[in-house]
Amino acid sequence: TPAVVVDSHKAEFWGDIFSKVTPHPGVSVNTGGEIAWAFRKDSPKLKTLVNEFVQGHKKGTLSGNMVLKRYLKNNKWARNATSSEELKKFTQTLDIFKKYADQYGFDYLMTGALAYQESALDHSQRSKVGAVGIMQVLPTTAADKNVGIPDVENLESNIHAGTKYLRFIRNRYFNDPAINGLNQTLFAFASYNAGPAKVDRLRKEATEMGLNPNVWFNNVEVVAAKRIGRETVQYVSNIYKYYISYRLIFERSKAKEKAK
């Protein structure tokens, strides 16, 4: 059986999400160790900054406890989209996602991944700010002239409205030949979460920082983490993770059918 040695808190975290991950706390290669920062020996300025940061953000501080609770004590932000139960929800809505992804020029696995991030594909979801359904669309957004899809309480209309709104964002803000298709979509996803005007400002700041304003991962997302926090960075990362998982599963399924 494949095995890997990891920190105990990581094993416990992923063991709660993936049923085939089985932590073995009784088998340890090291106990009583510490997690620490490592950097070049003669770096007094960096050492001072790191020590100040650790003092204000370590476990037991307000900031440290908030991060611990958000990412390790509560794992709702990370889900197993490929479990049989979760995949069943996706396959039940697959035809609708394909219909509107084809109409608006998206990969249906990508829009499905966004919906999974938004609602775990649960159309009964309602947010505190009034977002509705599987795509978590605000009725006011759906009613806007740039979308104009009524009755987002209806599942198909909800998927239609969310996908059309994504296309509007991509066309209005990121329709630039300097940005490849994948990054145009990733910027649209970030905008779906944080708002297109904010993402546009992040791209401008990325240029000022010497980063590539036309690439999300490891570039504009760095500015996003700095300016608006981890939420949007995690949001886009999760969607892409779910998309890759969907793609691998559907490619494997097609390969099996072809073999038959």
DOMARTI-100112 format. One line per field, with one value per residue: x, y, z of N, C-alpha, C in turn; residue in one letter; residue number from 1. Coordinates in Angstrom, 1 decimal. Last residue first. Layout:
# DOMARTI-100112
nc1: c(X_...)
nc2: c(Y_...)
nc3: c(Z_...)
cac1: c(X_...)
cac2: c(Y_...)
cac3: c(Z_...)
cc1: c(X_...)
cc2: c(Y_...)
cc3: c(Z_...)
r: c(A_...)
k: c(NUM_...)
This chain:
# DOMARTI-100112
nc1: c(-13.6_-12.0_-13.8_-14.4_-12.0_-11.6_-13.7_-12.8_-10.5_-11.7_-13.1_-11.0_-9.6_-11.6_-12.0_-9.5_-9.3_-11.5_-10.6_-8.4_-9.8_-11.2_-9.1_-7.9_-10.0_-10.1_-7.7_-7.8_-9.9_-8.9_-6.7_-6.5_-6.2_-3.4_-2.0_-3.4_-3.2_-0.6_-0.6_-2.2_-0.6_1.4_0.7_-1.9_-2.5_-1.1_-0.8_1.0_3.7_5.5_6.5_4.7_3.3_1.8_0.2_-1.4_-3.1_-4.3_-5.8_-7.7_-9.1_-10.2_-12.0_-13.7_-14.9_-15.1_-14.6_-15.8_-15.7_-13.0_-11.9_-13.1_-11.8_-9.2_-9.6_-10.1_-7.7_-6.1_-6.9_-6.3_-3.9_-3.6_-3.2_-5.7_-8.3_-10.8_-11.4_-13.8_-15.8_-15.5_-15.6_-18.1_-19.8_-19.2_-20.3_-23.0_-23.5_-23.3_-25.4_-27.6_-27.6_-27.9_-30.5_-32.1_-31.9_-33.2_-34.9_-34.3_-33.9_-35.8_-34.2_-31.4_-29.7_-27.0_-26.9_-29.1_-29.7_-30.8_-28.6_-28.0_-30.2_-29.9_-26.7_-26.0_-24.8_-25.2_-27.3_-28.9_-28.2_-27.5_-27.9_-26.1_-26.1_-27.3_-28.6_-29.0_-30.2_-28.4_-25.3_-22.7_-21.2_-21.3_-18.9_-17.5_-19.3_-19.2_-16.6_-16.9_-18.6_-16.9_-15.0_-16.5_-17.1_-15.3_-17.1_-18.9_-21.6_-22.6_-21.1_-22.2_-24.8_-24.6_-23.1_-24.8_-26.9_-25.6_-25.0_-26.4_-25.7_-23.0_-22.8_-23.8_-22.0_-19.7_-20.5_-20.5_-17.9_-15.6_-14.5_-14.3_-13.8_-13.0_-12.2_-13.7_-14.1_-12.5_-11.4_-8.8_-7.4_-8.4_-9.6_-8.1_-5.7_-6.4_-7.2_-4.8_-3.2_-4.6_-4.4_-2.1_-2.0_0.4_1.7_1.6_3.4_5.8_6.2_6.9_9.2_10.8_11.0_12.3_14.8_15.7_16.1_18.2_20.2_21.4_23.4_22.1_19.0_16.4_13.5_11.1_9.8_8.3_9.9_9.2_8.1_9.3_9.5_8.2_5.6_2.6_0.3_-1.1_-1.8_-4.6_-5.6_-7.5_-9.9_-11.5_-10.5_-11.0_-9.7_-7.1_-6.3_-5.9_-4.1_-1.9_-1.3_-0.6_1.8_3.6_4.2_5.2_3.1_2.5_0.6_0.8)
nc2: c(-0.7_1.4_3.5_3.4_4.0_6.6_7.9_7.7_9.3_11.7_12.0_12.2_14.5_16.5_16.5_17.4_19.9_21.2_21.3_23.0_25.3_25.8_26.3_28.6_30.4_30.4_31.1_33.8_34.8_34.4_35.7_39.3_41.5_41.9_39.5_37.9_39.5_39.2_36.5_36.4_37.4_35.0_32.4_32.4_34.5_36.7_39.3_40.6_39.3_41.7_44.1_45.6_46.8_44.6_44.3_46.5_45.7_43.5_44.7_46.1_43.9_43.0_45.1_44.9_42.3_40.5_38.2_36.0_36.7_37.3_34.7_33.9_35.7_34.7_32.2_33.0_34.1_31.9_30.3_32.0_34.6_37.9_39.4_39.9_40.3_40.5_41.1_42.7_41.8_39.0_38.1_39.0_37.6_35.0_35.0_35.4_32.9_31.3_32.2_31.8_28.9_28.1_29.2_27.9_25.3_25.7_28.6_30.9_32.7_34.2_35.6_37.1_39.3_40.4_43.1_44.1_42.1_39.9_38.6_40.5_40.2_37.6_36.2_32.8_30.2_28.0_26.8_29.4_32.9_35.4_36.9_37.0_34.5_32.2_29.0_25.9_24.1_23.0_22.1_22.0_23.4_26.1_27.0_24.7_23.8_25.9_25.5_23.0_23.7_25.3_23.2_21.5_23.0_25.6_28.1_29.5_29.7_27.2_25.4_26.0_25.3_22.4_21.5_22.0_20.2_17.7_17.5_17.0_14.5_14.6_15.9_14.0_12.0_13.1_12.8_10.0_9.2_12.0_14.3_16.4_16.8_20.1_22.8_24.3_22.7_22.2_23.7_23.5_24.6_27.1_28.5_28.0_29.1_31.7_32.4_31.9_34.0_36.3_36.0_33.4_30.6_30.2_33.4_36.1_37.7_36.2_36.1_38.7_39.0_37.1_38.2_40.6_39.7_38.2_40.2_41.5_39.6_37.1_34.9_32.4_32.2_30.3_28.7_28.3_25.2_22.9_20.3_17.1_15.0_12.3_10.5_8.5_6.5_5.0_5.8_7.2_6.9_7.8_7.1_8.0_7.4_9.5_12.8_14.3_13.4_13.2_15.8_16.2_14.2_14.9_17.4_16.8_15.2_15.6_12.4_9.9_7.7_4.7_2.2_-1.2)
nc3: c(-24.2_-24.6_-24.4_-21.7_-20.6_-21.5_-20.2_-17.6_-17.7_-18.2_-15.8_-14.0_-14.9_-14.6_-11.8_-11.0_-12.2_-10.9_-8.3_-8.6_-9.4_-7.1_-5.3_-6.3_-6.0_-3.1_-2.2_-3.1_-1.7_1.1_2.1_1.3_-0.2_-0.5_-0.5_-2.2_-4.5_-5.1_-5.8_-8.0_-10.0_-9.5_-8.9_-11.2_-13.3_-15.6_-16.3_-14.9_-13.3_-11.2_-10.3_-9.0_-11.0_-11.9_-9.6_-9.8_-11.9_-10.8_-8.8_-10.3_-11.3_-8.9_-8.4_-10.6_-10.2_-7.1_-5.8_-7.3_-9.9_-10.0_-10.1_-12.6_-14.3_-14.0_-15.2_-17.8_-18.6_-18.3_-20.5_-22.7_-21.9_-22.6_-24.8_-25.8_-23.5_-21.8_-19.2_-18.9_-20.7_-20.9_-18.2_-17.5_-19.3_-18.5_-15.9_-16.7_-17.9_-15.6_-14.0_-15.7_-16.0_-13.4_-13.1_-14.9_-13.9_-11.3_-10.2_-9.1_-11.0_-12.8_-15.8_-16.9_-17.5_-17.9_-18.4_-16.9_-13.9_-12.8_-11.7_-9.7_-8.1_-7.1_-7.2_-7.3_-6.8_-8.3_-6.9_-4.9_-4.5_-2.1_0.2_2.1_3.2_0.6_0.2_-1.5_-3.1_-4.8_-4.4_-5.2_-3.3_-4.0_-5.0_-5.9_-7.8_-9.6_-10.5_-11.7_-13.8_-15.2_-15.9_-17.4_-19.6_-20.7_-22.5_-24.3_-24.1_-25.0_-23.5_-21.0_-21.3_-21.7_-19.6_-17.4_-18.2_-18.1_-15.3_-13.1_-12.4_-12.1_-9.6_-7.8_-8.2_-7.0_-4.3_-4.0_-4.7_-4.7_-5.7_-4.1_-1.0_0.0_2.0_3.7_6.0_8.1_10.9_11.9_9.6_8.7_10.8_13.1_12.3_12.0_14.6_16.0_14.9_15.8_18.6_19.6_19.6_17.1_15.8_15.2_16.6_16.5_13.8_13.2_14.7_13.4_10.8_11.3_12.3_10.1_8.2_9.5_9.6_8.3_8.0_7.2_5.4_7.1_8.2_10.8_12.1_14.2_16.1_17.6_19.0_16.9_13.9_12.7_13.9_14.1_15.3_13.4_10.5_8.4_5.3_2.7_1.6_2.1_2.7_5.1_7.2_6.3_6.2_9.0_9.8_8.3_9.3_11.9_11.5_8.5_6.7_4.6_2.8_0.9_-0.9_0.0)
cac1: c(-14.7_-11.4_-13.1_-15.5_-12.6_-10.7_-13.8_-14.1_-10.4_-10.8_-13.9_-12.0_-8.9_-11.0_-13.1_-10.0_-8.3_-11.5_-11.8_-8.2_-8.8_-11.9_-10.0_-7.2_-9.6_-11.3_-8.1_-6.7_-10.0_-10.2_-6.5_-6.5_-7.6_-4.4_-1.5_-3.2_-4.5_-1.1_0.3_-2.7_-1.7_1.6_2.1_-1.1_-3.1_-1.1_-1.7_-0.4_3.0_4.9_7.3_5.6_4.2_2.8_1.1_-0.4_-2.2_-3.4_-4.7_-6.7_-8.4_-9.2_-10.9_-13.0_-14.0_-15.5_-14.1_-15.7_-16.9_-13.9_-11.5_-13.4_-13.2_-9.5_-9.2_-11.2_-8.9_-6.0_-7.0_-7.7_-4.3_-4.0_-2.0_-4.9_-7.1_-10.7_-10.2_-12.6_-15.7_-15.5_-14.4_-16.9_-19.8_-18.8_-18.9_-22.3_-23.6_-22.4_-24.0_-27.3_-27.5_-26.7_-29.4_-31.9_-31.3_-31.9_-34.9_-34.6_-32.8_-36.1_-35.1_-32.0_-31.1_-27.3_-25.9_-29.2_-29.0_-31.7_-29.3_-27.0_-29.9_-31.0_-27.6_-26.2_-24.9_-24.1_-26.1_-28.7_-29.2_-27.1_-29.0_-26.3_-26.5_-26.2_-28.9_-28.1_-31.0_-29.2_-26.6_-23.7_-21.1_-22.5_-19.9_-16.9_-19.0_-20.5_-17.0_-16.0_-19.1_-18.0_-14.6_-15.8_-18.2_-15.2_-16.4_-17.5_-20.8_-23.2_-20.9_-20.7_-24.5_-25.4_-22.5_-23.5_-27.1_-26.2_-23.9_-26.5_-27.1_-23.5_-22.3_-24.5_-23.3_-19.7_-20.3_-21.7_-19.1_-16.3_-14.5_-15.3_-13.5_-13.9_-11.6_-13.2_-15.2_-12.0_-12.6_-9.9_-7.1_-7.8_-10.1_-9.5_-5.8_-5.9_-8.1_-5.9_-2.8_-4.4_-5.7_-2.4_-2.2_-0.7_1.8_0.8_2.1_5.2_5.9_5.7_8.1_10.5_10.3_11.0_14.0_15.5_15.0_16.9_19.7_20.3_23.7_22.6_20.4_16.9_14.9_11.6_10.5_8.2_9.3_9.9_8.6_8.3_10.1_9.7_6.2_3.9_1.2_-0.4_-1.3_-3.5_-5.7_-6.3_-8.8_-11.8_-10.4_-11.6_-11.1_-7.8_-6.7_-6.7_-5.4_-2.5_-1.7_-1.7_0.6_3.3_3.8_5.4_3.9_2.5_1.4_0.0)
cac2: c(-1.7_0.1_3.2_3.2_2.7_5.6_7.8_7.1_7.8_11.2_11.9_11.2_13.2_16.1_16.2_16.1_18.9_21.0_20.5_21.7_24.7_25.6_25.2_27.4_30.1_30.2_29.8_32.9_34.7_33.9_34.4_38.1_41.1_43.0_40.6_37.4_39.2_40.6_37.0_35.8_38.3_36.3_32.8_31.7_34.4_35.4_38.5_41.0_39.3_40.4_43.3_44.8_47.7_45.2_43.2_46.5_46.9_43.3_43.8_46.8_44.8_42.1_44.8_46.1_42.5_41.7_39.4_36.0_36.1_38.4_35.6_33.2_35.8_36.1_32.3_32.3_34.9_33.0_29.8_31.6_33.4_37.0_39.2_38.8_40.9_40.1_40.4_43.0_43.2_39.8_37.8_39.5_39.0_35.4_34.8_36.4_34.2_31.1_32.2_33.1_29.8_27.8_29.5_29.3_25.6_25.1_27.4_29.8_31.9_33.0_35.6_35.7_39.3_39.0_42.3_44.0_43.2_40.8_37.9_40.3_41.5_38.0_37.3_34.0_31.3_29.0_26.1_28.2_31.8_34.6_36.7_38.2_35.6_32.9_30.4_26.8_24.7_24.1_22.0_21.5_21.9_25.5_27.9_25.6_23.0_25.6_26.8_23.1_22.8_25.9_24.4_21.0_22.7_24.2_27.7_29.3_30.9_28.5_25.5_26.2_26.7_23.3_21.4_22.7_21.7_18.2_17.6_18.4_14.8_14.0_16.6_15.4_11.8_12.9_14.2_10.8_8.8_10.9_13.0_16.5_15.7_19.0_21.7_24.9_22.9_21.8_23.6_23.0_23.2_26.1_28.6_27.6_27.7_31.0_32.5_31.1_32.6_36.0_36.1_34.8_31.3_29.6_32.0_35.2_38.2_36.6_34.8_38.1_39.9_37.0_36.9_40.6_40.5_37.5_39.2_42.2_40.1_37.9_36.3_32.7_32.4_31.3_28.6_29.0_26.5_23.5_21.7_18.0_16.1_12.9_11.5_8.5_7.8_4.8_5.0_8.0_5.9_8.2_6.5_8.4_6.4_8.3_11.7_14.7_13.8_12.0_15.1_17.1_14.2_13.6_17.3_17.6_14.6_16.1_13.9_10.5_8.9_5.5_3.4_0.0)
cac3: c(-24.3_-24.5_-25.7_-22.7_-20.3_-21.9_-21.7_-17.9_-17.4_-19.2_-17.0_-13.8_-14.8_-15.9_-12.8_-10.5_-12.6_-12.3_-8.6_-8.1_-10.4_-8.4_-5.1_-6.2_-7.3_-3.9_-1.9_-3.5_-3.1_0.6_1.5_2.1_0.2_-0.4_0.2_-0.8_-3.9_-4.7_-4.7_-6.7_-9.5_-9.9_-8.5_-10.3_-12.0_-15.1_-17.2_-14.6_-14.6_-11.4_-11.2_-8.2_-10.2_-12.8_-10.0_-8.8_-12.1_-11.9_-8.4_-9.5_-12.2_-9.6_-7.5_-10.4_-11.3_-7.9_-5.2_-5.8_-9.4_-10.0_-9.0_-11.3_-14.2_-13.6_-13.8_-17.0_-18.7_-17.3_-19.1_-22.4_-22.5_-21.5_-24.0_-26.4_-23.9_-23.2_-19.5_-18.2_-20.3_-22.1_-19.0_-16.8_-19.3_-19.9_-16.1_-15.9_-18.7_-16.8_-13.5_-15.3_-17.2_-14.1_-12.2_-15.1_-15.2_-11.4_-11.1_-8.2_-10.7_-12.0_-14.6_-16.8_-17.9_-17.7_-19.0_-18.3_-14.6_-13.4_-12.7_-10.8_-8.7_-8.0_-6.6_-8.1_-5.8_-8.8_-7.2_-5.7_-4.6_-3.3_-0.7_1.4_4.1_1.4_0.2_-0.7_-2.0_-5.3_-3.6_-6.1_-3.3_-3.2_-4.5_-4.9_-6.6_-8.9_-9.8_-10.6_-12.8_-14.6_-15.2_-16.2_-18.6_-20.4_-21.4_-24.6_-23.7_-25.5_-24.9_-21.2_-21.2_-22.6_-20.9_-17.5_-18.1_-19.4_-16.4_-13.7_-12.5_-13.3_-10.8_-7.9_-8.6_-8.5_-4.9_-3.7_-5.5_-4.0_-6.6_-5.2_-1.9_-0.1_1.2_2.5_5.0_6.7_10.0_12.7_10.2_7.8_9.4_13.1_12.7_10.8_13.5_16.3_14.7_14.4_18.0_19.3_20.9_17.8_16.2_14.4_16.4_17.8_14.5_12.6_15.0_14.8_11.0_10.7_13.1_11.4_8.0_9.2_10.8_7.8_8.3_8.6_5.4_6.2_8.0_9.6_12.2_12.8_16.0_16.7_19.7_17.8_14.8_12.5_13.7_13.4_16.1_14.5_11.4_9.3_6.7_3.4_1.4_2.8_1.8_3.8_7.4_6.6_4.9_8.2_10.4_8.1_7.9_11.7_12.1_9.8_6.8_5.9_2.8_2.1_-0.9_0.0)
cc1: c(-15.1_-12.4_-12.5_-14.9_-13.6_-11.2_-12.8_-14.2_-11.6_-10.6_-13.0_-12.7_-9.9_-10.3_-12.5_-11.1_-8.9_-10.5_-11.9_-9.4_-8.5_-11.0_-10.7_-8.0_-8.8_-10.9_-9.3_-7.1_-9.0_-10.2_-7.8_-6.6_-7.7_-5.7_-2.6_-2.8_-4.4_-2.4_-0.1_-1.8_-2.2_0.5_2.4_0.3_-2.2_-1.6_-1.7_-1.4_1.5_4.1_6.8_6.5_5.1_3.8_2.2_0.6_-1.1_-2.5_-3.8_-5.5_-7.4_-8.4_-9.8_-11.8_-13.2_-14.5_-14.6_-15.5_-17.0_-15.3_-12.5_-13.1_-13.7_-11.0_-9.4_-10.8_-10.0_-7.2_-7.0_-7.9_-5.7_-4.5_-2.3_-3.7_-6.2_-9.5_-10.0_-11.3_-14.3_-15.2_-14.3_-15.7_-18.5_-18.8_-18.4_-20.8_-22.9_-22.4_-23.0_-25.8_-27.0_-26.5_-28.1_-30.7_-31.1_-31.2_-33.5_-34.7_-33.0_-34.9_-35.2_-32.9_-31.7_-28.7_-26.0_-28.1_-29.1_-31.0_-30.2_-27.7_-28.9_-30.8_-28.7_-27.1_-24.9_-24.0_-24.9_-27.3_-28.6_-27.9_-28.7_-27.3_-26.8_-26.9_-27.9_-28.6_-30.2_-30.1_-27.4_-25.0_-22.2_-22.4_-20.9_-17.9_-18.4_-20.2_-18.2_-16.3_-18.2_-18.7_-15.8_-15.4_-17.6_-16.2_-16.2_-16.6_-19.3_-22.3_-21.5_-20.4_-23.0_-24.9_-23.3_-23.0_-25.8_-26.4_-24.5_-25.6_-27.4_-25.0_-23.0_-24.1_-24.1_-21.2_-20.3_-21.7_-20.3_-17.5_-15.1_-15.4_-14.5_-13.3_-12.5_-12.5_-14.8_-13.1_-12.1_-11.2_-8.2_-7.5_-9.6_-10.1_-7.2_-6.0_-7.7_-7.0_-4.0_-4.1_-5.6_-3.7_-2.5_-0.8_0.5_0.9_1.1_3.7_5.2_5.3_6.8_9.3_9.9_10.2_12.5_14.5_14.7_15.8_18.3_19.6_22.6_22.7_20.9_18.4_15.3_13.1_10.8_8.8_9.3_9.2_9.4_8.9_9.0_10.3_7.7_4.5_2.6_0.6_-0.5_-3.1_-4.5_-6.5_-7.5_-10.7_-10.5_-11.6_-11.8_-9.3_-7.4_-7.2_-6.4_-3.9_-2.4_-2.2_-0.7_1.9_3.7_5.1_4.0_3.4_1.4_0.9)
cc2: c(-1.9_-1.0_1.8_2.8_2.4_4.2_6.7_6.9_7.1_9.7_11.4_11.0_12.0_14.8_15.7_15.7_17.5_19.9_20.2_20.7_23.2_24.8_24.8_26.2_28.8_29.7_29.4_31.5_33.8_33.7_33.9_36.8_39.9_42.7_41.7_38.6_38.8_40.4_38.4_36.3_37.7_37.2_34.3_32.2_33.7_35.4_37.0_40.1_39.5_40.5_41.9_43.9_46.8_46.0_43.7_45.4_46.9_44.5_43.6_46.0_45.6_43.0_44.0_45.9_43.8_42.0_40.7_37.4_36.2_37.9_36.8_34.1_35.1_36.3_33.7_32.4_34.3_33.9_30.9_31.1_32.9_35.7_38.2_38.5_39.7_40.8_39.9_42.3_43.5_41.3_38.7_39.3_39.6_36.9_35.3_36.3_35.3_32.4_32.1_33.2_31.2_28.7_29.3_29.8_27.1_25.5_27.0_28.5_30.9_32.2_34.2_35.7_37.9_38.7_40.8_43.2_43.0_41.9_38.9_39.6_41.4_39.3_37.6_35.0_32.7_30.2_26.9_27.7_30.6_33.3_35.9_38.1_36.8_34.0_31.1_28.3_25.7_24.8_23.2_21.3_21.3_24.0_27.3_26.5_23.8_24.8_26.6_24.4_22.8_25.0_25.1_22.1_22.1_23.9_26.1_29.0_30.7_29.7_26.8_26.3_27.0_24.7_22.4_22.7_22.5_19.7_18.2_18.6_16.2_14.2_16.0_16.1_13.1_12.7_14.1_12.2_9.6_10.5_11.8_15.2_15.7_18.0_20.5_24.0_23.5_21.9_23.3_22.9_22.7_24.7_27.4_27.5_27.2_29.5_31.7_31.2_31.7_34.6_35.8_34.8_32.7_30.2_31.6_33.8_37.2_37.1_35.2_36.9_39.3_37.8_36.7_39.3_40.5_38.3_38.5_41.3_40.9_38.6_37.2_34.2_32.9_31.4_29.6_28.8_27.1_24.9_22.1_19.4_17.1_14.0_12.0_9.6_7.6_6.1_4.7_7.1_6.6_7.0_6.9_7.9_6.8_7.3_10.3_13.5_14.0_12.2_13.8_16.4_15.1_13.6_15.9_17.6_15.4_15.6_14.3_12.0_9.4_6.7_4.2_1.2)
cc3: c(-25.8_-24.7_-25.7_-24.1_-21.3_-21.7_-22.2_-19.4_-17.8_-19.0_-18.2_-15.1_-14.7_-15.9_-14.1_-11.5_-12.2_-12.8_-10.1_-8.5_-9.9_-9.3_-6.4_-6.1_-7.3_-5.4_-2.9_-3.4_-3.7_-0.9_0.8_1.4_1.0_0.1_0.5_0.1_-2.5_-4.0_-4.2_-5.5_-8.2_-9.3_-9.0_-10.1_-11.0_-13.6_-16.8_-15.4_-14.4_-12.8_-11.5_-9.0_-9.4_-12.0_-10.9_-9.0_-11.0_-12.1_-9.6_-9.1_-11.5_-10.6_-8.1_-9.5_-11.2_-9.0_-5.9_-5.2_-7.9_-9.6_-8.9_-10.1_-12.9_-13.4_-13.2_-15.6_-17.8_-17.4_-18.1_-20.9_-22.0_-22.2_-22.9_-25.6_-24.5_-23.9_-20.9_-18.6_-19.7_-21.7_-20.3_-17.6_-18.6_-19.9_-17.5_-16.0_-18.0_-17.6_-14.6_-14.8_-16.8_-15.3_-12.8_-14.2_-15.4_-12.8_-11.4_-8.9_-9.6_-11.7_-13.9_-15.6_-17.9_-18.2_-18.8_-19.0_-16.1_-14.1_-13.5_-12.0_-9.8_-8.7_-7.6_-7.3_-6.5_-7.8_-7.7_-6.0_-5.4_-3.3_-2.0_0.3_3.3_2.3_1.1_-0.9_-1.2_-4.2_-4.0_-5.4_-4.1_-2.9_-3.6_-4.2_-5.5_-7.6_-9.0_-9.8_-11.5_-13.6_-14.5_-15.3_-17.3_-19.3_-21.4_-23.4_-23.8_-25.2_-25.5_-22.7_-21.3_-22.6_-21.9_-18.9_-18.2_-19.4_-17.7_-14.9_-13.2_-13.5_-12.0_-9.2_-8.8_-9.0_-6.4_-4.4_-5.3_-4.8_-5.9_-6.0_-3.0_-1.1_1.2_1.6_3.7_5.7_8.6_11.9_11.0_8.3_8.6_11.6_12.6_11.1_12.3_15.2_15.0_14.1_16.5_18.6_20.7_19.2_16.9_14.8_15.8_17.7_15.9_13.4_14.4_15.2_12.5_11.0_12.6_12.2_9.3_9.0_10.6_9.0_7.7_8.9_6.8_6.3_6.9_9.5_10.8_12.9_14.5_16.7_18.9_18.6_15.7_13.4_13.5_13.1_15.4_15.3_12.5_10.2_7.5_4.9_2.0_2.7_2.5_2.8_6.1_6.8_5.1_7.0_9.5_8.6_7.7_10.3_11.8_10.3_8.2_5.9_4.3_2.0_0.4_0.0)
r: c(K_A_K_E_K_A_K_S_R_E_F_I_L_R_Y_S_I_Y_Y_K_Y_I_N_S_V_Y_Q_V_T_E_R_G_I_R_K_A_A_V_V_E_V_N_N_F_W_V_N_P_N_L_G_M_E_T_A_E_K_R_L_R_D_V_K_A_P_G_A_N_Y_S_A_F_A_F_L_T_Q_N_L_G_N_I_A_P_D_N_F_Y_R_N_R_I_F_R_L_Y_K_T_G_A_H_I_N_S_E_L_N_E_V_D_P_I_G_V_N_K_D_A_A_T_T_P_L_V_Q_M_I_G_V_A_G_V_K_S_R_Q_S_H_D_L_A_S_E_Q_Y_A_L_A_G_T_M_L_Y_D_F_G_Y_Q_D_A_Y_K_K_F_I_D_L_T_Q_T_F_K_K_L_E_E_S_S_T_A_N_R_A_W_K_N_N_K_L_Y_R_K_L_V_M_N_G_S_L_T_G_K_K_H_G_Q_V_F_E_N_V_L_T_K_L_K_P_S_D_K_R_F_A_W_A_I_E_G_G_T_N_V_S_V_G_P_H_P_T_V_K_S_F_I_D_G_W_F_E_A_K_H_S_D_V_V_V_A_P_T)
k: c(260_259_258_257_256_255_254_253_252_251_250_249_248_247_246_245_244_243_242_241_240_239_238_237_236_235_234_233_232_231_230_229_228_227_226_225_224_223_222_221_220_219_218_217_216_215_214_213_212_211_210_209_208_207_206_205_204_203_202_201_200_199_198_197_196_195_194_193_192_191_190_189_188_187_186_185_184_183_182_181_180_179_178_177_176_175_174_173_172_171_170_169_168_167_166_165_164_163_162_161_160_159_158_157_156_155_154_153_152_151_150_149_148_147_146_145_144_143_142_141_140_139_138_137_136_135_134_133_132_131_130_129_128_127_126_125_124_123_122_121_120_119_118_117_116_115_114_113_112_111_110_109_108_107_106_105_104_103_102_101_100_99_98_97_96_95_94_93_92_91_90_89_88_87_86_85_84_83_82_81_80_79_78_77_76_75_74_73_72_71_70_69_68_67_66_65_64_63_62_61_60_59_58_57_56_55_54_53_52_51_50_49_48_47_46_45_44_43_42_41_40_39_38_37_36_35_34_33_32_31_30_29_28_27_26_25_24_23_22_21_20_19_18_17_16_15_14_13_12_11_10_9_8_7_6_5_4_3_2_1)
